[in-house]
């Protein structure tokens, strides 16, 4: 399969997909390494890839399973194999850059559960659950709120500097006009074994935007852990940038 995909162009293979990422791991627990790879159609004179597909080739039987991703076009697709569920098998993390100005990604995790490879995480569902409002307040503050999770964070904006603050606040520290920002969709998803027990957690990043996308106020960080059904948040923080003193 790999030789066919990577062979030189012929009349039959001119429009064939290419392997763009590959890993080996024990996906099904039979003790034999399986082949996991992403294929895609390349775009002439561009790093943009289309029809990105996950393929799993059984190391014992050579049976090939192909999984179509819901969002299957973008840049720099990568694979990571590791145990996210605690079943001692290699799960599959796929991350694809969207190429958008907010740095958003598409991401998926697949796991062998009861003998079948199933999707247990996707960035679309994550973005639906982790949505926030950003509202500037008087006295150099901003509220970041997730109504669904009933969370509120208070950001101290003084680190942005007086030039920034003077544009939007008067001398008394009151807003000259209402300002609302936003939190971007998922822009980073990293496997981290925080407990050093062989099971990976997920650390997610979402960039907080102020008056415009380049006006970054920090990042929403969530540590997610598999609870047997879904990845649930274990720790939630907001990180802001350090100021100059």
C-alpha positions as CSV (number, residue, x, y, z in Angstrom):
1,X,0.0,0.0,0.0
2,X,2.7,2.4,1.0
3,X,4.8,1.6,-2.1
4,X,1.8,2.2,-4.3
5,X,1.0,5.6,-2.8
6,X,4.6,6.8,-3.0
7,X,5.4,5.5,-6.4
8,X,6.1,7.9,-9.3
9,X,3.2,9.4,-11.3
10,X,1.7,7.3,-14.0
11,X,-1.6,7.5,-15.8
12,X,-3.3,5.5,-13.0
13,X,-1.6,7.1,-10.0
14,X,-1.4,10.7,-11.2
15,X,-4.4,11.6,-9.0
16,X,-3.7,9.2,-6.2
17,X,-3.2,10.3,-2.6
18,X,0.2,10.6,-1.0
19,X,1.3,9.5,2.5
20,X,1.8,12.8,4.5
21,X,2.3,11.3,8.0
22,X,3.0,7.8,9.4
23,X,3.5,6.1,12.7
24,X,3.7,2.5,14.1
25,X,2.0,1.3,17.2
26,X,-0.1,-1.5,18.8
27,X,-3.7,-0.3,18.1
28,X,-5.6,-3.5,18.7
29,X,-3.6,-5.1,21.6
30,X,-2.4,-8.2,19.8
31,X,1.2,-7.4,20.5
32,X,2.0,-6.8,16.8
33,X,2.8,-3.3,15.6
34,X,0.2,-1.8,13.3
35,X,0.8,0.9,10.6
36,X,-1.0,4.2,11.0
37,X,-0.8,6.9,8.3
38,X,-2.5,9.9,6.8
39,X,-3.0,10.2,3.1
40,X,-4.0,13.3,1.2
41,X,-4.2,14.9,-2.2
42,X,-1.5,17.5,-2.6
43,X,-2.2,20.9,-4.2
44,X,0.2,22.0,-6.9
45,X,2.6,24.8,-5.7
46,X,0.9,24.9,-2.3
47,X,1.2,23.2,1.1
48,X,-2.6,22.9,1.2
49,X,-3.8,19.3,1.4
50,X,-7.2,17.9,0.5
51,X,-9.1,14.7,1.3
52,X,-6.9,13.9,4.3
53,X,-7.7,10.3,5.4
54,X,-6.7,8.2,8.3
55,X,-5.6,4.7,7.4
56,X,-4.9,1.8,9.8
57,X,-3.2,-1.3,8.5
58,X,-3.3,-4.3,10.8
59,X,0.2,-5.6,11.4
60,X,-0.9,-9.2,11.6
61,X,-3.5,-9.5,8.8
62,X,-2.6,-6.5,6.6
63,X,-6.3,-5.5,6.6
64,X,-6.6,-1.8,5.8
65,X,-9.2,0.4,7.5
66,X,-9.7,3.9,6.2
67,X,-11.5,6.6,8.1
68,X,-12.7,9.8,6.5
69,X,-12.3,12.9,8.7
70,X,-15.1,15.3,9.1
71,X,-12.8,18.3,8.3
72,X,-10.3,16.8,5.9
73,X,-8.5,19.7,4.3
74,X,-5.7,21.9,5.7
75,X,-2.0,22.2,6.4
76,X,0.7,20.2,8.2
77,X,-1.3,17.1,9.4
78,X,0.4,15.2,12.2
79,X,-0.1,11.9,14.0
80,X,0.6,11.0,17.7
81,X,0.2,7.5,19.1
82,X,-0.3,7.1,22.9
83,X,-2.7,5.7,25.5
84,X,-5.4,8.3,26.3
85,X,-8.0,6.0,27.7
86,X,-5.9,3.9,30.1
87,X,-6.5,0.6,28.3
88,X,-2.7,0.1,27.6
89,X,-3.3,0.4,23.8
90,X,-2.1,3.1,21.4
91,X,-4.8,5.6,20.6
92,X,-4.5,7.9,17.6
93,X,-4.3,11.7,17.8
94,X,-4.7,13.6,14.5
95,X,-4.1,17.4,14.3
96,X,-4.5,19.6,11.2
97,X,-3.8,23.3,10.9
98,X,-6.7,25.2,9.3
99,X,-4.6,28.0,8.1
100,X,-6.9,30.6,9.5
101,X,-5.8,33.9,11.1
102,X,-6.8,32.7,14.5
103,X,-4.4,29.7,14.3
104,X,-7.3,27.2,14.7
105,X,-6.8,23.5,14.3
106,X,-8.9,20.4,13.5
107,X,-8.2,17.5,15.9
108,X,-9.4,14.0,16.4
109,X,-8.7,11.1,18.7
110,X,-9.5,7.5,17.7
111,X,-9.4,4.5,20.1
112,X,-9.9,0.8,19.8
113,X,-12.8,0.1,22.0
114,X,-14.3,-3.4,22.2
115,X,-12.5,-4.4,19.0
116,X,-13.6,-1.4,17.0
117,X,-11.8,1.9,16.2
118,X,-14.0,4.7,17.3
119,X,-13.7,8.5,17.4
120,X,-13.6,9.7,21.0
121,X,-12.7,13.3,20.5
122,X,-13.1,15.9,17.9
123,X,-12.5,19.7,17.8
124,X,-16.0,20.6,16.6
125,X,-17.6,19.2,19.7
126,X,-14.9,20.8,21.9
127,X,-15.5,24.2,20.3
128,X,-19.3,23.9,21.0
129,X,-18.7,23.2,24.7
130,X,-15.9,25.6,25.3
131,X,-17.3,28.9,24.1
132,X,-16.6,32.2,26.0
133,X,-17.7,35.8,26.0
134,X,-15.1,38.5,26.6
135,X,-16.3,41.9,27.9
136,X,-14.1,44.8,28.9
137,X,-14.9,46.4,32.2
138,X,-14.2,49.7,34.0
139,X,-10.9,50.0,36.0
140,X,-8.8,48.1,33.4
141,X,-10.4,44.7,33.6
142,X,-12.0,42.2,31.3
143,X,-14.4,39.3,32.1
144,X,-14.0,36.0,30.3
145,X,-17.1,33.9,30.8
146,X,-18.3,30.5,29.8
147,X,-22.1,30.4,30.5
148,X,-22.4,26.7,29.8
149,X,-19.8,25.7,32.3
150,X,-20.7,28.6,34.7
151,X,-17.2,29.9,34.8
152,X,-15.9,33.5,35.0
153,X,-12.3,34.8,34.9
154,X,-11.2,38.3,35.6
155,X,-8.2,39.7,33.6
156,X,-6.1,42.6,34.8
157,X,-5.4,44.6,31.6
158,X,-2.8,46.9,33.1
159,X,0.0,44.7,31.8
160,X,-1.0,45.9,28.3
161,X,0.6,49.3,29.0
162,X,-0.6,52.9,29.3
163,X,-0.6,53.6,25.5
164,X,-3.1,50.7,25.1
165,X,-5.2,51.7,28.1
166,X,-5.4,55.3,27.2
167,X,-7.0,54.4,23.9
168,X,-10.0,52.8,25.5
169,X,-10.2,54.3,29.1
170,X,-10.6,57.8,30.3
171,X,-8.6,59.3,33.2
172,X,-10.9,57.9,35.8
173,X,-10.4,54.3,34.5
174,X,-13.9,54.1,32.9
175,X,-14.4,52.7,29.4
176,X,-14.9,55.3,26.7
177,X,-17.2,52.9,24.9
178,X,-18.3,49.3,25.4
179,X,-15.8,46.7,24.0
180,X,-16.4,43.0,23.5
181,X,-13.7,40.5,22.5
182,X,-13.9,36.8,21.9
183,X,-12.1,33.5,22.4
184,X,-10.9,31.7,19.3
185,X,-11.6,28.0,18.6
186,X,-9.1,25.3,19.6
187,X,-5.7,26.4,18.5
188,X,-3.5,23.9,20.3
189,X,-3.9,20.3,21.6
190,X,-1.0,18.6,23.3
191,X,-0.7,15.1,24.9
192,X,0.9,15.4,28.4
193,X,1.3,12.6,30.9
194,X,0.9,14.8,33.9
195,X,0.7,11.9,36.4
196,X,3.5,9.9,34.8
197,X,1.3,6.8,34.8
198,X,1.5,6.0,31.1
199,X,-1.9,7.5,30.3
200,X,-1.9,10.9,28.5
201,X,-4.1,13.9,29.3
202,X,-4.9,16.6,26.8
203,X,-3.8,20.2,27.3
204,X,-5.9,22.5,25.1
205,X,-5.2,26.2,24.1
206,X,-7.6,28.8,22.9
207,X,-6.4,32.3,22.2
208,X,-8.3,35.2,23.8
209,X,-8.8,38.2,21.4
210,X,-9.5,41.8,22.5
211,X,-10.5,44.5,20.1
212,X,-9.2,42.6,17.0
213,X,-7.7,39.2,16.4
214,X,-4.1,40.4,16.8
215,X,-4.9,42.1,20.1
216,X,-4.2,39.0,22.1
217,X,-5.1,39.0,25.8
218,X,-3.8,35.5,26.7
219,X,-5.0,31.9,26.4
220,X,-7.7,29.7,27.9
221,X,-6.0,26.5,29.1
222,X,-7.9,23.3,29.8
223,X,-6.5,19.9,30.9
224,X,-8.8,17.2,29.8
225,X,-8.8,13.6,31.0
226,X,-10.8,10.6,29.7
227,X,-13.4,9.5,32.2
228,X,-14.6,6.4,30.4
229,X,-17.2,8.3,28.3
230,X,-15.7,11.6,27.3
231,X,-12.7,13.9,27.9
232,X,-13.7,16.0,30.9
233,X,-11.9,19.1,32.2
234,X,-9.7,18.4,35.2
235,X,-8.0,21.8,35.5
236,X,-9.0,25.2,33.9
237,X,-6.8,28.3,33.8
238,X,-6.2,31.5,31.9
239,X,-2.6,32.5,31.1
240,X,-1.8,36.1,30.3
241,X,1.4,37.7,29.0
242,X,3.9,39.3,31.3
243,X,4.2,43.1,31.2
244,X,7.2,45.3,31.2
245,X,8.3,47.1,34.5
